[in-house]
Amino acid sequence: MIDEMTTVLEPSPLPDFVETRYVKDITKRGISYIKAGFPVHFRGVSGTGKTTLAMHIASKIGRPVVMIHGDEEFTTSDLVGGEYGYRFRKVVDRFVSRVLKVEEDMVKRWVDNRLTVACKYGFTLIYDEFTRSRPEANNILLSILQEKMMDLPVGRGGEEPYLRVDPDFTAIFTSNPEEYAGVYRSQDALRDRMIAMDLDHFDYETEVAITKAKSKLSKQHAEMIVKIVRDLRESGKCEFAPTIRGCIMIAKTLKVQGISPAKSNGAFTQMCQDILASETSRVGSKTNQNRVKEIVRELIEKELSGQKSTAEAV
Amino acid sequence: MRDVNSLPGLHKVRTMFSANKRSRPRVESSAYLELYMLNKEKERLLKEDERLSRRKDAIKKRLEEINSEINKLQETEAAVKAVGDTNSSGATFTQKEGVKKKWKKMSLNY
């Protein structure tokens, strides 16, 4: 008795999804590797758009998507499938009134999990943060990616102990090598079977476009926020570099408050300091926070004075 | 593959007449009778040919009607399927063995 999951994902971009030259270039490269028959692995620190780009490529491929989020608790059966309960059947036959015929039957119920379904029907697999799963849980992927064949447990039943992977099957992986909590190193054998694309923070043009699109803020204000965040990132004085998420948080908050940075009477500086100090430190030590806050204040002053002098010149 | 229709039927049975056989030996004086018999057979066959051509016309007409109906229904079905595919409620994907399965689709916006 084999059951399987019946829900698949259909990724589609939101209206505010930004497709700049940088995004188009990465997407094009990713799709070309996939067309050549290789899985793609987006590797990079938090906030570099790994998952979004994986979903974007998956939507361009046009096949239904199956998504797995890496987890330490995962075992092979969480990917392949396992026995989940029993199916019990009882038939009481009283067709002839003086004869009672009872027939009972109990079979184990096997449920195919996401990976098996994706391999069987040729769907696109997005394995997000796959290094959060223990390396031995990912062993099953080795034969899938190389020999295009999947070993199925005997307990599954069915007619074949092996499953031939559908030619349309595609895998996109993401991982963050700098994450410190709950991650494992990826196996060399697995890493060797995929093309890793190292992602860095978005370029200036993309960051401005994303900030503007997500917050509906004016281009001038979006540019100012991005400049502050990028300058802070490039100062190298933060424990963790601020990401595009910081830009979006500041921009959205500014939009909600309906204020202008120049006329905010210190509220904008406070907001930037709160958001960026929180984003750039892990434990939140006072010394670090004060240092970041001071840098942010200086950067904001520089930006505001720059804007003022430009306005005067005009 | 041979089936019951390809078996020889009653009309394939050779008759004395079609085999050009006689129970009595041919004589000169029977030419008139033979002419009469051949005329009779010719009339019968012409009538049969006429009946068959009428039947053939009717069959051709009905086949044309059936074909146009099939095309119309196939177009309707294709249109319904296309609407179903664009609708996010579900779609079918065929496995290699040809087993069709209905999938629930959940949109994932990014």
Interface residues (C-beta under 8 A of the other chain):
Chain A: T6 T7 V8 L9 E10 P11 S12 P13 L14 F17 T51 T52 M55 H56 S59 P64 V65 M67 K120 Y121 G122 F123 R164 D166
Chain B: S88 A91 F93 Q95 K96 K101 K102 W103 K104 K105 M106 S107 L108 N109 Y110
